[in-house]
Amino acid sequence: MKYFVCALIILVTSLACDRKEVSSEFQYQVDVNYIYEKHYNRDWDTSKIAEELVGKWQWLACYTSGFGGERMNCFSNEVNLELEFLKNNKMIIYKNGKTDAETWWRIEPFSDTEYKLTMPSPIRQVNGVILFYDDMVTFRNSIVDGNDNYFARISN
């Protein structure tokens, strides 16, 4: 009986602290058509994309297309990642609330109407086409069989 009570306490505690619950709720808010509509409702160029990116962002989730077009959550709770893009093209990377690294960044064309982030050492969460909507940014890399990563703006 003592082992059962201990096991039950451990199970309840681990379920209450599961970060994946946050990301699974986010999963149902992702509508790619909505994201494209919001993003392409504005005229963009490299300087406008860079200006919009300036600020601090928290990584929320990562999704990839599964078999049959089903989207699967590839979110990893290994790290709480925040990125701060500064006006001088410097980026500060925070992991688990602590400064992890600093680097530079710039915006480059991906196509005639799409833009991507370039930096000396790529970070897997910021690969792909940059799309802004509401107070969110998506790095959509599924167009080249990669993952789509979603960030929420923390501050400007």
N, C-alpha and C positions, 0 to 999 in steps of 0.2 A: 504494500500500500504506500509506503514511504517513497518508493521509486516511481510509482504512478503519479503521485502529487508533484514530485520534482520534475518529472517529464512534462506534465501538464503546464507547470509554471514556465518552463523553458520554451515550450511550444507557443504559449500565449504571448510571452515577451518577444520572441523572434518574429511573430506575425505582426505585432503592433509596431515594430521598428523597421519594417521592410520598406525600403526606399522604392522598390519596384512598383508598389501600389500607386505612388505619385505618377510614375511614368506610364503605367497602364491606363490611368485616367486620362492622361494627355493624349494617348493613342487615339481616342475617339474624337478628339478635337481637330485632328489633322485632316484637312480636306485640300488636296493638291489643287483642285480647280479654284477654290477660294483663294489660296495663296497666290496663284498665278494672276487671278483677276485683280486682287489688291495691289500686287507688285507692278503689273504692267499698266495700271491705271495712271501711272506717273511716267514722265520722261526721265530717263537715266543716262548718265555718262560716268566716267571714272571719278570725277571730282564729286558728283552728287552721291554716288555710292559710298565713297570714302567719308564724306561728311555725315551721312546717315549711320555709318558703322562706328563713328567715334562715340565712346562711352563704355560702360561696363556691362557684360553679358554673362548670364549663367546658362550653362549647358543643361538642357532638360531631358533630351531623349535622342535616340538614334534609331532609325528604322531602315530596313532593307526589304526589297521585294522578295517574297517567298515563292514557292512553287505555285503555279496557277495564278500568279499576280497578287496573292495574298500578302499583305504587309506584316512583317514580323518585327518585333521589338528587339533591337540589338543593344539596348541600353546596358551599360555596365556600371554597377555601383562601386567599382573599384576606386573611383575618385570623384570628388565634388569639384568640377572644373568651372572656373570663371576666367574670362578674358577681358582685359581692359585695353581698348584701342585709343591711343592718344592722338591729338592733332598733329604732332610732329612725326607721325608714322612709326612711333614706338609702340610695342605691345608688351603688356605685362601679363604673364600667365600665372594664375593662382590655382593651386591644387590643395584641397582640403583646408582652405582658408589661409594658406601661407604662400608667399611669393615663391614660385618654382623656377621661373626663367623670365628673361626679357629678350626681345628680338625686335626686328623692324618688319614692316608690312607695307604692301602697296596693292592697289587695285589695277587689274589688267583686263582687257577684253577677253572674253571666252568665245564670243561670236559677235555678230553685228549688233545684237540687242542684249547680250548677256555678259556678266562680269564675274571675275573670280579673284580670290585672294592669293597673293604670292608672298612668300617669306623664305629665308634661307634654309630653315629646317622645317619641313611641313608638319603640321599637326593634323592627325586623321579626322578630327571633328570639324575642320574648316576647309575641307576639300569640296570642290564643286561650284556650281552656279549659285550666286548670292541672290536671295529673294527676301524682300522685306514685306511684312504685313503686320498691321496693328503695332504692338510693341515687341515684335518677334523678328528673328532673322533665321532663315533656313539656308544651309549649305547643301544644295541638292546635287549629290554625286551619283544618284541611282541612274542618271541618264547615261553613265558610262560603267554600269554594273557595280557601283559603289554604294555607300550608305548615305542616307539623308540625316543630317544633324540639325536639331532645333535648339535655339537659344532664346531666352527672354531677357529683355533689357532690364538691368538693375538700376542704372543711372545714366545720365547724359554726360 
